[in-house]
Amino acid sequence: MELHELTIKQASEKLARKEISSVELTQAHLSRIKQLEPKLHAFLYVAEREALDGAKRADQLIAEDENFLLTGIPYAVKDNILVSGMKTTAASKILENFVAPYEATVIKRLGGIGSVVLGKTNLDEFALGSSTENSAFGPTFNPYDTTKVPGGSSGGSAAAVASGEAIFALGTDTGGSIRQPASFCGVVGLKPTFGRVSRYGLVGIGSSLDQAGVLGKTVEDAFLVLQQMAGKDESDSTCLPKELPDYSKFLDRGVKGLKVGLPKEYFAEGIEPEVKKLVEAAAKKLQEQGAEISEMSMSNASLPLATYHLILPVEISSNLSRYDGIRYGLSAAGENLSEVYYKSRSSGFGSESKRRIMIGTYASSAGYFDAYYKKAKQVQTLIKQEFIDAFTKYDLLLTPTTPTTAFSIGEKAADPLAMYLADILTVAANISGVPAISIPAGLSQGLPVGVQLIAAHFREEILLQAGHALEKALNFKLEPNL
Amino acid sequence: MPISIEEVERIAKLARLSFGSEEKIKLQKELSAILDYVDQLKKVETKSAVALSEGGEDPDSINLMRDDFASSVLPPEELLKIAPDTESGFYKVKSVLE
């Protein structure tokens, strides 16, 4: 097995047994990046020097037995998460030259001095999009078919993990931005409960919806990372002091007796027949392992997307108001203060960011606030309650992650609403705050299909338990032909 | 309900964004389509639902407090280093009033 094919679990064991060094492991990934980037453009910045320095320090720690599980494991970071001293652009012209002056909590927790960050991955500008085509620095291409999008907004992270450029990658998920690209690129994508992981050091867009998570090769890997980065943080008051389970205890619990609901609305019109078939086959596999599968109904299933496209733009218009050309980021020359604002913002933001700012400004402006924003927040309560009720009867819901496999580059770029519909099956988890994971279910005409598992608030361990059992039962390894 | 060009201009001013006349026409179309889509929420019965932002019952929400003491996260010099323009340890901006 080549070094770039290793999982965290395998690489970490080899490092601990000193069969390989972190420098070797890191070099293997850096050369994989050099070889594939002309084809994929998953990275906006490759941190060769920083990664090798980190690897040397990691090898030192391992030699002194001062290492922990993720020491020396090379990984990639979505470019809307701050890594101190590295540029963080959020794929926007307005942050093109912004060097992060501090470190995001998730980065701090993943290793300190022995961590190996390979670089920063591409995304839709400010994580607004479902295809990574909205990046101000050019799109990322799907490793399975470079005429297709990798999904988004964490498209660079998904492509990097799928192609073996990184062992795992961090992403953020506000409406499906981890799970949807994971599904399109055939990797695992985990969005934790809102409040499970600190948002400190993320380029914020929807402060009530954003959540950092993991794109990995296996369910187990995703949870090895979550275990390290989750938990209370003084710097983020929405990160809750809930007890963090020892996830390793749940890995092999199996699914015997687990009640799994298949919400029929998630299998209805618009789902490609082959996607439906593979997802239903995955449900069957869980049943064979002893899970109790039954069809059920989530009658509010049509509401989350519309709710999302009011709540999020309002939060965006507020969060992106900080980019005014005064304290950091792009600053355009102007005659007076007002002109500096107008010129910096108008030349710095891309068209999707502007569209969302406009919608959010409209929906929260005087006279419209109650009809739009307040109404959406009330509907959110109904959606959340329906999930809470469902999880009194079911341990888990199982759905497709996306209605289709990866679409072609350019296919939806001219129609914002068609692009928004790519998130239709993933947004509900953000609107209600529950954790969800996308796991590869197979290939349809050469393109990956993902199955989404959703659990109750703060019950990520059930996703691990069922996800790991599902992977074992499906027993295949997806690999793009690069 | 389509929104007017004047509405587009009003919102753009609030958001401190400027658009050319063609961009405004395009935005008028796109914003109207998006607002049409989200208008489906108006039909949803929400009498019983209190908005989460207005004190709605949320089993997970608790107030997180910390002791009230001053702490330094980043030295001001580090933050001023990434500013477009500074003078004597302050951000420098264009005149507000003529």
Interface residues (C-beta under 8 A of the other chain):
Chain A: F98 V99 P101 Y102 G195 E234 S235 S237 L240 P241 S302 L303 A306 T307 H309 L310 S317 S321 D324 G325 I326 R327 Y328 G329 S331 G334 E335 N336 L337 S338 E339 V340 Y341 Y342 K343 R345 S346 F349 K354 R355 I357 M358 I359 T361 Y362 S365 A371 Y372 K374 K375 A376 K377 Q378 V379 Q380 T381 L382 K384 Q385 I388 P416 L417 Y420 G433 H457 F458
Chain B: I3 E7 V8 I11 A12 L14 A15 R16 L17 S18 F19 L27 E30 L31 A33 I34 L35 Y37 V38 Q40 L41 K42 V44 T46 A49 V50 A51 L52 S53 E54 G56 D58 P59 D60 I62 L64 R66 V73 L74 E78 L79 K81 I82 A83 P84 D85 Y91 V93 K94 S95 V96 E98
